[in-house]
Amino acid sequence: MEIKGFEYRRVELPFVLHRLPQRLRYGRPTVPGLTLPDGEKVIGSTAILHRLEALAPEPPLYPADPQARAAVEAAETWCDEVLQDAVRGIEMALFRRRPGALLSYAEATTLPAPKWLIRAQAPIILRRYSKARGADDAGARAAVEAFPGYLDRMDDLIGEGTIGGPSPNAADLQLGAVIMLFGSLKDLAPMLAGRPCAALARRYPPMIGEVPAGTAPADWSSAVAPEPARRR
């Protein structure tokens, strides 16, 4: 919204409790959702970026060249359908082990939620959200094992010029948001060391909140340890 120069009002909803009002308003229980001044409703980050591009073509979030645009859209779709869910599953597994970590992310909230209430409700909320998304520990472990390959793919996209240019495109924004969240999971953040794709997160303000080191299960260590010979 800021890149396109639109004025906007940000509405924050309580974690997990957002699902019902979003379903009623947009037909889907997810965030983000966008309501335009004329009442048009758009749900999902990819759909929102495409709609904003149609409303204000400059500055562009998608290349004019058809082949380059297709590459950006493919990267955006991969982020939306694969990478984002992988990080969310990992995050939920870590939150279930340390529910109190939610408090650090709650420092950014605009909602008047007292810390004692967040702490008391965290285990219940996390169980319900994990069940709704089908997130379990086995899936999180598999996502951690797959993540070096995901990072390789992002580095390849940078090398090809699809992402990582001087002006952010839609895929930069999508991937950068996910990498920013991944970097706040301190047991896993070493996987980003030396990676070109780590710079994508710097297109955003610093992340508020973290899951502290020492939270991940011991059997994640082999997947998390950086490989010195890995292609950069």
N, C-alpha and C positions, 0 to 999 in steps of 0.2 A: 504494500500500500504506500509506503514511504517512497520507494523507488519510483513509483508511478505518479507521485505527487497528490494522492488522494487524501482528503481529510477523512478520518474515521474515528469511531468510538469502539473501544475494546471492552467486551463483556466477558467476564470470567465466571465460570460455573464450578461448583464443588466437584472434586474428583469422584468418579463413579456415579454420583448423583446427577451428573450431566446427561446420562444416557437417556433417561425418560424425556426431559424437555427437548433434547435434540431430536429424538425420534418424532415427537409431536410437531416440532417446528419444521424439520427438514426431511422427515421420512427415514432418517438413519440415525443411529445412536452415537455417532462419532463426532469429533471436532477436528479441524475448525469448520465453522459455518459462516457464511457471509450473507447478510441481508442488505440489498441495495436500496437506495432512496425510493425507488418506485415499487418496492415490495418484492422484487425478484429475489429468490433464495438459491444459493449455491452452496453445496456441501462437499468438503474434501479439498485438501490443499492443491492437488493437481487441477481440479475443475476450477478452483478459484483463480489460480495463476492464468489459466487459459482465458477465463472471462475478463480478467483485468487487462490482458493483452489485447483483447478485442475492443475494450472500452478506451484504452489509451495505448496505441502502438509504440509510442516513444516515452522513455527509452525502451528499447526492445528487450524482452526476456527470452525470445526465441530468435535464432538466426533467420535472415531472409532467404539464404540458400536452402533449397528443399532437402538436400542430402544432410547438411549440417543440422537443420532443424529436426530431421528424423532421428539423428544421433542424440540430440539433446532430449527429445521426447522419450526415446528408448531408455536413456539413463534415468530420467524422471520416473518412468513407469517401474523400472527395476527397483528404484529406491522405495517407491510407494508399496510395491507388492512383495518385496523380499527383504531389503535391508532394514526398513523401518520395523517390520514385525519381528525380525531377529533381535534387534536392540530392545524392543519392548519386552520380549520374552525373557531376555537376560536380566533386564532391569527388575522385572517382577520377581524372578527367582531370588535376586539379591535382596529386594525389599522384604520378601517373606522371611529371609534369614535375619534381617535387621530392620524391623518396621520403623524404628525410631529415626532412620535416615530420612524418612519423609519430612521430618521437621525442618531439615536444612533447605529442602526445595520449597517448603511453605513460606520461607522468608520472603519470597518474591510475590506472594499472593496479595491481592487487593481485597480479599474477603475477610470479614471480621471473625476469623476462626481462632479461638484460643488454643495455645499449644497443648494444654492438658487434654482438650477434646480430640485434637489430631492424634495425639499419642494413644489415647484410649481406643479410638475407633480404627486405627491403622491396621491391626491384624485382621479384623472383620472385613474391612473395605478391600484389602489386598486379596483375601481369599475369594471374595465375590468377583472382583475384577479379573483375577486370574482364571476363574472358572468361566466367566463370560467370554474371554478371549482364547480359551483353551491352552493357556500357558502352564507348562509344568516343568519340573526340574530336568527331565530327560531332554525335552525340547530345547531348554536353555543351554545344556551342555553341548548339544549338537550344534547350536548356533555359535557358541564360542569356538568350537573346532573349525567351523566353516569361515569364521571371520577373517583370518589371514587371506583367504582367497578373495573375500569381498574387498579387502583393502587393496590387494593387487589389482583388482578390476578398476577401482577408483583411480589408482595411480596410472593405470593404462589410459583411462579416459583423459587424465590431465596431459599425459604424454602425447595423445592424439589431438589435443586442443579442443576436445568436446566440452570440458569444464576447466576451471582454474584460470580463465582469462582475466584481463584487467577489469572488466565490468561483469558483474554476476549475471548469469542467465538462470532460467528456472531450475535446471538441474543443480547448479551451484547452491541455490537456496535450499532445495530439498535435501541434498546430501550434506550440506554444511550443518543443517539443524540436527540431523541424526548423528553426525560425528561429534558435534558439541555435546550432545547428551551422552554418547558413548564415552567421551573423555572424562565425564564426571563420575564414571564408575571406576574408582581408583585402582582396583585390582586389575582392571583391563586396560587402563590408560597407557601402560608401557607398550602395548601393541602398536600404538600410533608413533612411537619414537622413530624419527628419521623419515617418516612417510610424507611424501608431497601432499597427500590428501588431508593431512592434519591441518593444513593451512585453510581448508574450506571453512572450518569452524570460526576462524577469525573474521569472517564477514559478518558475524553476529556480535552483540555485546557479550561480555563474559557470562558464563553459566552461573546461576545462583543455585547452590545445592550440590551435594555429592553423596555417594555411597562410599564410606571410608574403606581403606585398604584393610585386609584381614576378614572381609565379609564372605568372599567367594569360597565354595567348598574346596577342600584340599585337592580333589581329583581334577580340578580345573587347571592346576599349575602347569601341566605339560602343554596344554593348549595356549595358555597365556604367555609363557616364556617367549621373548622375542628370539627370532632365528637370525644370527649374525650374517649368514650367507644369503638371506632372502633378497630377492631382486627389489631394488628401490626405483 
